[in-house]
Amino acid sequence: MPYELLVHLMNEDPILAEVEELPAAGDNCLYLINPRRRDGKPVPYLDREAVQFIFPWTRVTFIEVMPSEEQDDKLVEFFRD
């Protein structure tokens, strides 16, 4: 099951990408598939033809795991009348 991540890199805008598995505690790098900006546009400093990328942990500030479509249906949203 692929996960969608919002990866925050040092001194860069966050990028949206997929991973096959969430990174483990002992991993040295982060393997990303199909990275793009939040609005879907290509990341300017990455080659458009490449689809998989490896980023060292020293470049990653933090990662947000985005909810999948299945989880999105289960989220409770609060609203006010």
N, CA, C and O of each residue as an XYZ file, in Angstrom:
324
protein
N       0.844     -1.180      0.000
C       0.000      0.000      0.000
C       0.889      1.242      0.000
O       1.606      1.480      0.972
N       0.857      2.026     -1.052
C       1.694      3.234     -1.082
C       1.146      4.316     -0.139
O      -0.060      4.449      0.066
N       2.072      5.063      0.411
C       1.723      6.182      1.293
C       2.072      7.476      0.571
O       3.039      7.530     -0.189
N       1.286      8.511      0.810
C       1.570      9.822      0.244
C       2.163     10.680      1.362
O       1.586     10.795      2.443
N       3.320     11.279      1.086
C       4.030     12.063      2.083
C       4.206     13.496      1.613
O       4.348     13.764      0.420
N       4.195     14.397      2.560
C       4.573     15.785      2.317
C       5.919     15.962      3.005
O       5.996     16.000      4.233
N       6.978     16.070      2.209
C       8.346     16.079      2.718
C       8.852     17.520      2.761
O       8.835     18.226      1.753
N       9.296     17.938      3.927
C       9.849     19.278      4.114
C      11.371     19.154      4.101
O      11.966     18.551      4.994
N      11.990     19.738      3.068
C      13.442     19.727      2.927
C      14.018     21.049      3.408
O      13.344     22.079      3.376
N      15.260     21.014      3.851
C      15.898     22.236      4.348
C      16.033     23.261      3.234
O      16.524     22.951      2.149
N      15.596     24.474      3.507
C      15.711     25.625      2.601
C      14.995     25.430      1.269
O      15.378     26.047      0.275
N      13.970     24.591      1.226
C      13.200     24.352      0.009
C      11.710     24.317      0.362
O      11.340     24.144      1.523
N      10.871     24.481     -0.648
C       9.434     24.305     -0.454
C       9.140     22.824     -0.269
O       9.866     21.986     -0.804
N       8.088     22.481      0.479
C       7.770     21.064      0.654
C       7.370     20.404     -0.659
O       6.830     21.055     -1.554
N       7.642     19.108     -0.764
C       7.269     18.356     -1.961
C       6.372     17.190     -1.558
O       6.508     16.618     -0.476
N       5.469     16.863     -2.444
C       4.534     15.762     -2.258
C       5.073     14.573     -3.034
O       5.474     14.722     -4.189
N       5.088     13.381     -2.414
C       5.621     12.197     -3.083
C       5.006     10.946     -2.466
O       4.361     11.001     -1.419
N       5.219      9.822     -3.135
C       4.739      8.542     -2.632
C       5.923      7.682     -2.197
O       7.038      7.840     -2.693
N       5.660      6.771     -1.262
C       6.615      5.752     -0.846
C       5.870      4.435     -0.720
O       4.680      4.416     -0.404
N       6.570      3.330     -0.967
C       5.951      2.016     -0.818
C       5.759      1.660      0.651
O       4.733      1.094      1.027
N       6.749      1.994      1.483
C       6.691      1.735      2.920
C       7.153      2.984      3.655
O       7.967      3.753      3.144
N       6.631      3.178      4.849
C       7.089      4.297      5.657
C       8.533      4.040      6.082
O       8.910      2.889      6.302
N       9.342      5.083      6.200
C      10.743      4.888      6.567
C      10.883      4.269      7.956
O      10.120      4.590      8.867
N      11.856      3.387      8.110
C      12.136      2.751      9.394
C      13.142      3.593     10.172
O      13.782      4.486      9.616
N      13.272      3.304     11.445
C      14.172      4.076     12.302
C      15.634      3.926     11.895
O      16.423      4.844     12.116
N      16.011      2.804     11.312
C      17.401      2.574     10.945
C      17.773      2.999      9.534
O      18.916      2.803      9.122
N      16.849      3.572      8.786
C      17.134      3.983      7.402
C      18.075      5.181      7.364
O      18.008      6.064      8.219
N      18.957      5.202      6.358
C      19.890      6.318      6.172
C      19.370      7.349      5.194
O      19.812      8.498      5.215
N      18.432      6.957      4.329
C      17.899      7.864      3.328
C      16.403      7.634      3.152
O      15.829      6.663      3.646
N      15.815      8.548      2.443
C      14.385      8.503      2.157
C      14.205      8.267      0.660
O      14.692      9.052     -0.154
N      13.509      7.193      0.294
C      13.259      6.838     -1.101
C      11.888      7.369     -1.505
O      10.879      6.966     -0.927
N      11.833      8.266     -2.487
C      10.590      8.886     -2.916
C      10.270      8.517     -4.359
O      11.167      8.374     -5.190
N       8.983      8.366     -4.643
C       8.502      8.072     -5.981
C       7.628      9.231     -6.439
O       6.767      9.693     -5.691
N       7.844      9.702     -7.663
C       7.017     10.725     -8.290
C       6.894     12.002     -7.445
O       5.779     12.399     -7.106
N       8.005     12.648     -7.102
C       7.903     13.885     -6.319
C       7.374     15.036     -7.170
O       7.646     15.117     -8.368
N       6.626     15.910     -6.542
C       6.042     17.075     -7.207
C       5.748     18.130     -6.149
O       5.799     17.848     -4.952
N       5.446     19.328     -6.587
C       5.036     20.372     -5.648
C       3.631     20.086     -5.157
O       2.950     19.206     -5.684
N       3.202     20.814     -4.166
C       1.854     20.608     -3.618
C       0.766     20.849     -4.646
O      -0.291     20.222     -4.585
N       1.008     21.746     -5.590
C       0.003     22.053     -6.612
C       0.104     21.134     -7.827
O      -0.617     21.330     -8.805
N       0.991     20.129     -7.781
C       1.115     19.167     -8.864
C       2.153     19.520     -9.913
O       2.424     18.713    -10.802
N       2.734     20.692     -9.833
C       3.749     21.108    -10.803
C       5.068     20.386    -10.501
O       5.300     19.954     -9.372
N       5.923     20.259    -11.511
C       7.212     19.581    -11.279
C       8.118     20.392    -10.358
O       8.024     21.617    -10.294
N       8.981     19.701     -9.659
C       9.960     20.344     -8.785
C      11.097     20.855     -9.679
O      11.688     20.066    -10.417
N      11.418     22.158     -9.630
C      12.366     22.729    -10.605
C      13.786     22.176    -10.511
O      14.481     22.142    -11.527
N      14.240     21.750     -9.358
C      15.618     21.284     -9.228
C      15.761     19.781     -9.464
O      16.853     19.242     -9.285
N      14.691     19.091     -9.860
C      14.750     17.663    -10.170
C      14.520     17.447    -11.662
O      13.773     18.192    -12.296
N      15.154     16.442    -12.208
C      15.001     16.105    -13.619
C      13.584     15.574    -13.858
O      13.101     14.730    -13.103
N      12.925     16.064    -14.896
C      11.535     15.675    -15.177
C      11.397     14.213    -15.580
O      10.340     13.616    -15.376
N      12.450     13.626    -16.151
C      12.367     12.253    -16.634
C      12.552     11.223    -15.529
O      12.108     10.085    -15.681
N      13.189     11.584    -14.432
C      13.406     10.657    -13.322
C      12.114     10.517    -12.516
O      11.352     11.475    -12.381
N      11.873      9.314    -11.981
C      10.645      9.076    -11.215
C      10.922      8.653     -9.778
O      10.034      8.758     -8.932
N      12.128      8.177     -9.480
C      12.476      7.791     -8.123
C      13.686      8.588     -7.659
O      14.620      8.828     -8.425
N      13.654      8.996     -6.389
C      14.721      9.825     -5.842
C      15.089      9.328     -4.455
O      14.266      8.768     -3.731
N      16.358      9.551     -4.104
C      16.861      9.186     -2.784
C      17.392     10.452     -2.135
O      18.308     11.090     -2.655
N      16.815     10.813     -0.998
C      17.255     11.987     -0.254
C      17.894     11.538      1.052
O      17.332     10.692      1.748
N      19.067     12.090      1.406
C      19.670     11.747      2.696
C      18.886     12.415      3.834
O      18.306     13.484      3.649
N      18.874     11.796      4.978
C      18.132     12.334      6.126
C      18.647     13.705      6.540
O      17.911     14.475      7.157
N      19.890     14.025      6.217
C      20.430     15.335      6.602
C      19.718     16.480      5.895
O      19.776     17.615      6.368
N      19.041     16.213      4.765
C      18.307     17.241      4.024
C      16.846     17.340      4.455
O      16.192     18.341      4.160
N      16.319     16.329      5.145
C      14.896     16.269      5.496
C      14.685     16.899      6.873
O      15.315     16.498      7.851
N      13.790     17.891      6.937
C      13.454     18.525      8.208
C      12.404     17.697      8.939
O      12.612     17.285     10.080
N      11.273     17.455      8.276
C      10.246     16.568      8.828
C       9.341     16.097      7.704
O       9.385     16.618      6.589
N       8.509     15.089      8.019
C       7.636     14.456      7.028
C       6.221     14.420      7.579
O       6.007     14.101      8.748
N       5.259     14.750      6.729
C       3.845     14.615      7.073
C       3.270     13.468      6.249
O       3.435     13.434      5.029
N       2.598     12.531      6.912
C       1.948     11.422      6.219
C       0.516     11.850      5.943
O      -0.256     12.103      6.869
N       0.166     11.929      4.671
C      -1.156     12.384      4.269
C      -2.152     11.220      4.359
O      -1.783     10.072      4.111
N      -3.404     11.508      4.711
C      -4.390     10.420      4.804
C      -4.729      9.857      3.432
O      -4.791     10.588      2.443
N      -4.948      8.548      3.386
C      -5.367      7.917      2.135
C      -6.853      8.164      1.928
O      -7.525      8.692      2.813
N      -7.364      7.788      0.771
C      -8.784      7.982      0.491
C      -9.653      7.188      1.467
O     -10.727      7.646      1.857
N      -9.186      5.992      1.865
C      -9.937      5.180      2.823
C      -9.981      5.860      4.183
O     -11.025      5.889      4.835
N      -8.844      6.407      4.610
C      -8.788      7.075      5.900
C      -9.527      8.403      5.861
O     -10.085      8.831      6.871
N      -9.536      9.055      4.711
C     -10.185     10.354      4.581
C     -11.687     10.249      4.849
O     -12.284     11.178      5.395
N     -12.301      9.126      4.469
C     -13.729      8.936      4.723
C     -14.027      8.777      6.205
O     -15.127      9.095      6.657
N     -13.054      8.287      6.962
C     -13.252      8.030      8.388
C     -12.976      9.246      9.263
O     -13.327      9.246     10.443
N     -12.349     10.287      8.701
C     -12.027     11.475      9.497
C     -13.299     12.225      9.867
O     -14.212     12.386      9.058
N     -13.327     12.675     11.107
C     -14.467     13.446     11.588
C     -14.117     14.918     11.489
O     -13.120     15.368     12.054
N     -14.924     15.652     10.783
C     -14.702     17.081     10.649
C     -15.731     17.817     11.506
O     -16.911     17.468     11.521
N     -15.271     18.816     12.202
C     -16.143     19.595     13.057
C     -16.616     20.829     12.310
O     -15.848     21.452     11.577
N     -17.852     21.170     12.492
C     -18.389     22.352     11.846
C     -19.340     23.046     12.796
O     -19.761     22.475     13.803
N     -19.668     24.257     12.474
C     -20.534     25.057     13.324
C     -21.711     25.544     12.501
O     -21.540     26.000     11.371
N     -22.890     25.450     13.060
C     -24.094     25.930     12.368
C     -24.191     27.434     12.382
O     -25.144     27.997     11.843
